Amino acid sequence: MDKDYILHKWLNGEASIDEIEQLKSSKEYTSYMEIAEASREFEAPMNHVEANFDAITSKIKTERKIRKLNPLSTLLKVAAALAIIFASYMYFDSSNTTIRTQIAEKQNFLLPDNSEVALNANSSIEFNKNKWDDQRVLTLVGEAYFKVTKGNTFKVKTAAGVVTVLGTQFNVYTRDEAFYISCYEGLVSVTVKDTLIKLPAGDKLMIENGGVFSHSTDMQDTNPSWITNESSFNNAKIALVLEELKRQYSIKLTAKFNGIDQRFTGSFTHNDLNLALKSICNPLHLTYTIEEESVTIYAKKGQ
């Protein structure tokens, strides 16, 4: 019989006397038996399972911190989360789109209803595209030309007044004390303070310092000249003309002549500074010098 099997039986107390004698006759297995006999003298420490369990449970109960729910605190957290969600929605819903142009820059773009806008230099338009279907309202600073698609009321708000249309083509100029509106198609309503003025196609309204300065009819132009890179004026203050010149050319301009409030009728190009200055200065008997980006305008000698 296999001695390993006999050794296994002996360790389990199942070996017979003959089997034990067989193991003892082998030197190898005799040493195994001696080790086994010695290990039986060892005594394992007592393991009090129930007592240890009770001690651990008691320890856990002592150290555990019971956290009571505060209904008011929970409610405030929910309210705060809802407030954040609402504020995010309101921000998205009221977030405005602003389009700006720099000096010597023009920009053409479409509004959400496909109305066309041409924005002149150094101007800005602000509107809410998320509310556009319900409220076609925008704010203009500077000058812009509009081709409005037919639909509900279309309003252009400015610091000087409000221009209202349904569907038409018109130009609005609003800078400092000047507020000029030209209607090229349809009908335009202009509200200045408590005064309402209606402009049919071919009419132009000039308002300065809050009062009507000129209301002309039968315009021959089909669109504003600045669209084709030329600024035109009819009896405008020379100061206003020079400010427009600075918007179309990146220059530093100094005016050294009397009569800065005199008026100018004419136009100047946006493509040639020297030619533009001649167009302004010659009719008014002025002259000028150009040094890099600095322009000085002064009266001709003897004037």
C-alpha positions in Angstrom: 0.0 0.0 0.0 1.2 3.5 -0.8 3.0 4.9 2.3 1.8 8.5 1.6 -1.8 7.1 1.9 -0.9 5.3 5.1 0.7 8.5 6.5 -2.5 10.4 5.7 -4.6 7.7 7.6 -2.2 7.9 10.5 -2.5 11.6 10.8 -6.3 11.2 10.8 -6.1 8.5 13.5 -7.4 5.8 11.1 -4.2 3.7 10.5 -4.1 0.1 11.8 -1.2 -1.3 13.9 0.3 -3.0 10.8 0.2 0.2 8.8 1.8 2.1 11.6 4.6 -0.5 11.8 5.2 -0.1 8.1 5.7 3.6 8.5 8.1 3.1 11.4 10.2 0.8 9.3 10.9 3.7 6.9 13.5 6.3 8.1 11.8 9.0 5.9 8.3 8.5 7.3 9.7 8.1 10.8 10.8 11.8 10.8 7.3 12.8 9.6 5.8 11.0 12.5 8.1 12.7 15.0 7.2 16.1 13.7 3.5 15.3 13.8 3.8 14.0 17.4 5.6 17.2 18.5 3.0 19.5 16.9 0.3 17.8 18.9 1.8 19.4 22.1 1.1 22.9 20.8 -2.1 24.6 22.1 -3.9 27.1 19.9 -5.2 30.2 21.7 -8.8 30.3 22.6 -11.0 32.1 20.0 -14.1 33.5 21.8 -16.2 34.3 18.7 -19.3 35.5 20.4 -17.4 37.7 22.8 -15.4 39.3 20.0 -18.5 39.9 17.9 -20.2 41.7 20.9 -17.2 43.9 21.4 -17.0 44.9 17.7 -20.7 45.7 17.6 -20.5 47.8 20.7 -17.5 49.7 19.2 -19.4 50.5 16.0 -22.4 51.7 17.9 -20.2 54.0 20.0 -18.3 55.6 17.1 -21.2 55.8 14.6 -22.5 59.4 14.2 -26.2 59.5 13.6 -27.0 62.3 11.1 -30.5 63.5 11.2 -32.2 64.7 8.1 -33.1 68.4 8.1 -36.2 68.9 5.9 -35.7 72.7 5.7 -32.1 72.2 4.5 -33.1 69.7 1.9 -35.8 72.1 0.7 -33.4 75.0 0.4 -31.0 72.9 -1.7 -33.8 71.9 -4.0 -34.9 75.6 -4.3 -31.3 76.6 -5.0 -30.9 74.0 -7.8 -34.2 75.2 -9.3 -33.1 78.8 -9.1 -29.9 78.0 -11.0 -31.8 76.1 -13.7 -34.2 79.1 -14.0 -31.4 81.6 -14.1 -29.7 79.6 -16.8 -32.9 79.5 -18.9 -33.5 83.2 -18.4 -29.9 84.0 -19.4 -30.2 81.9 -22.5 -33.6 83.3 -23.4 -32.5 86.9 -22.8 -29.0 86.7 -24.2 -28.5 89.2 -26.9 -26.5 89.1 -30.1 -24.3 92.1 -30.8 -22.7 92.8 -34.2 -20.1 95.6 -34.3 -18.0 97.1 -37.0 -14.6 98.9 -36.6 -13.3 102.0 -38.2 -13.2 101.6 -42.1 -15.2 98.3 -41.8 -18.6 97.5 -43.1 -20.6 94.3 -42.6 -23.6 92.7 -44.3 -25.6 90.1 -42.5 -29.1 88.5 -42.2 -31.4 88.7 -39.2 -33.3 85.6 -38.1 -36.2 86.4 -40.4 -33.8 86.8 -43.4 -34.1 90.6 -43.3 -31.0 92.1 -44.7 -28.8 94.5 -42.8 -25.8 96.5 -44.1 -23.9 98.0 -41.1 -21.7 101.1 -41.7 -18.3 101.6 -40.1 -17.9 102.1 -36.4 -21.5 101.0 -35.7 -23.3 98.3 -33.7 -26.6 96.4 -33.7 -28.0 94.4 -30.8 -31.0 92.0 -30.9 -32.3 88.8 -29.3 -32.5 86.0 -31.8 -34.3 83.7 -29.4 -37.3 86.1 -29.2 -37.1 87.3 -32.8 -40.1 85.4 -34.1 -42.3 87.1 -31.5 -40.6 90.5 -31.3 -38.6 92.0 -34.2 -36.8 94.7 -32.2 -33.1 95.7 -32.4 -31.0 98.5 -31.0 -28.8 100.6 -33.4 -25.8 102.8 -32.6 -24.3 104.4 -35.7 -25.7 103.8 -39.2 -27.4 100.8 -41.0 -29.4 100.1 -44.1 -32.3 97.6 -43.8 -34.3 95.5 -46.2 -37.0 94.1 -44.0 -39.0 91.0 -44.9 -42.7 91.4 -44.5 -44.2 90.2 -41.2 -45.0 91.6 -37.8 -43.8 95.0 -36.6 -40.1 95.7 -37.1 -38.5 98.3 -34.7 -35.1 100.0 -34.7 -34.5 101.6 -31.4 -31.9 104.4 -31.1 -31.0 106.9 -28.5 -32.8 109.6 -30.5 -36.0 107.8 -31.4 -37.7 104.6 -32.7 -38.2 103.7 -36.3 -41.1 101.3 -37.0 -42.0 99.4 -40.2 -43.7 96.2 -41.4 -41.6 95.5 -44.4 -39.6 98.0 -46.3 -36.2 99.4 -47.2 -34.8 102.3 -45.2 -31.6 103.7 -43.7 -31.1 105.0 -40.2 -28.2 107.2 -39.1 -27.9 108.0 -35.4 -24.8 109.6 -34.0 -24.5 112.2 -31.2 -27.3 114.8 -31.8 -28.0 113.7 -35.4 -30.9 111.3 -36.3 -31.4 110.8 -40.0 -33.9 108.4 -41.6 -34.4 107.7 -45.3 -37.2 105.6 -46.7 -36.5 103.8 -50.0 -39.5 101.5 -50.2 -42.8 101.1 -48.3 -43.6 103.3 -45.3 -41.6 104.2 -42.2 -42.9 105.5 -38.9 -40.5 107.6 -36.8 -41.2 108.3 -33.1 -39.2 111.1 -31.5 -40.3 111.8 -27.9 -44.1 112.2 -28.3 -44.1 113.0 -32.0 -45.0 110.5 -34.7 -43.8 111.2 -38.3 -44.6 108.9 -41.3 -42.2 108.7 -44.2 -43.3 107.2 -47.5 -40.8 106.0 -50.1 -38.6 108.8 -51.3 -38.8 110.9 -48.1 -35.9 111.7 -45.8 -36.1 113.1 -42.3 -33.3 114.9 -40.6 -33.5 115.5 -36.8 -30.9 117.3 -34.8 -30.9 118.0 -31.1 -34.4 116.3 -30.8 -36.1 118.7 -33.2 -37.0 118.3 -36.9 -34.3 120.0 -39.0 -35.4 119.0 -42.5 -38.1 116.8 -44.1 -37.3 116.4 -47.8 -39.2 114.4 -50.4 -38.6 112.9 -53.8 -35.2 111.4 -53.2 -33.7 110.1 -56.4 -31.4 107.5 -54.8 -32.5 103.9 -54.6 -30.2 103.1 -51.7 -27.8 105.0 -49.4 -24.5 106.0 -51.1 -22.3 104.5 -48.3 -23.3 101.0 -49.5 -21.2 101.8 -52.6 -18.3 103.3 -50.5 -19.3 106.9 -50.7 -20.6 109.1 -47.9 -23.1 111.7 -49.0 -24.4 114.7 -47.0 -27.1 117.3 -47.5 -26.6 120.5 -45.5 -24.8 118.6 -42.7 -22.6 120.2 -40.1 -18.9 120.0 -41.2 -18.1 118.6 -37.7 -20.4 115.6 -38.5 -18.8 115.2 -41.9 -15.3 115.1 -40.4 -16.4 112.5 -37.8 -17.7 110.3 -40.6 -14.4 110.7 -42.4 -12.6 109.4 -39.3 -14.9 106.3 -39.3 -14.0 105.4 -42.9 -10.3 106.0 -42.6 -8.0 105.1 -39.7 -6.6 108.6 -39.2 -6.0 111.1 -36.4 -7.7 114.3 -37.6 -7.1 117.9 -36.3 -9.3 120.7 -37.5 -7.6 124.2 -37.3 -10.2 126.6 -38.8 -13.0 128.7 -37.7 -16.6 127.9 -38.5 -16.6 124.3 -37.4 -20.4 124.5 -37.4 -20.7 125.5 -41.1 -22.6 123.1 -43.3 -21.6 120.9 -46.1 -23.4 119.4 -49.1 -21.5 116.8 -51.1 -19.9 113.4 -50.7 -16.5 111.8 -50.3 -15.1 108.4 -51.3 -14.1 105.6 -48.9 -11.3 104.4 -51.2 -8.9 107.3 -51.5 -8.1 109.5 -48.5 -6.5 112.3 -50.6 -9.5 112.5 -52.9 -11.9 112.4 -50.0 -10.1 115.3 -48.3 -10.3 117.3 -51.6 -14.0 116.7 -51.9 -14.6 118.1 -48.4 -12.1 120.9 -48.3 -12.4 122.5 -51.7 -16.1 123.6 -51.5 -15.4 125.1 -48.0 -12.1 126.8 -49.1 -10.1 124.7 -46.7 -6.8 122.9 -47.2 -5.0 120.0 -45.5 -1.8 118.1 -44.8 -1.2 114.4 -44.4 1.7 113.1 -42.4 1.5 109.3 -42.1 -1.8 108.7 -40.2 -2.2 112.3 -39.1 -4.4 114.7 -41.0 -4.6 118.5 -40.3 -7.3 120.6 -41.9 -7.0 124.4 -41.9 -8.3 127.5 -43.7 -6.5 128.5 -46.9 -4.4 131.6 -46.7 -6.4 134.8 -47.1 -9.7 133.1 -46.1 
